[in-house]
């Protein structure tokens, strides 16, 4: 992780980023593929095999 650059965003920049990503995220997670991926993630979390983080 020492090669990672740290980026600092202002609150306004974070808000703008969230507003630009939210519609696409909603559309994806409303799709059949998005629902399937979300269900798989929830099963992994329940089983303690979640590899995120």
C-alpha positions, -999 to +999 in steps of 0.1 A: +000+000+000+029+023+002+027+031-035-009+044-032-014+082-034-036+098-009-063+121-025-081+145-003-115+157-016-136+185-002-171+179+010-185+196-021-164+173-043-176+142-024-212+153-028-207+159-065-192+125-069-220+108-050-246+127-071-230+116-103-226+079-093-259+074-075-282+072-106-260+045-123-257+026-090-295+026-086-300+014-122-274-014-118-287-027-085-323-026-099-312-048-128-313-086-127-275-088-127-272-063-099-298-081-078-279-114-083-246-098-073-261-082-042-277-115-031-244-133-036-227-106-015-252-109+013-247-147+013-210-143+016-214-119+045-237-143+063-212-171+058-183-149+069-165-154+035-168-118+024-135-108+007-143-071+006-121-046+025 
